[in-house]
């Protein structure tokens, strides 16, 4: 009985998705708003690694570039409510 539970846990492990960053030869830059908008949610929050599929190093770089773009007013901090 214990063997069956261990087997079930191994099967439920989610598969790692490839990162959107690794597609093609794209450079990560705060001026590339189209690329950075893939890494924020509808509420304009930075998406977590489990959603983006980035490595830890890539996620830190993405977050840094998003923050630069927000500071330069290329990306919004929050959703505008009218």
Helices and strands as residue ranges (DSSP letters): H 2-11, H 33-36, G 37-39, H 49-52, H 56-71
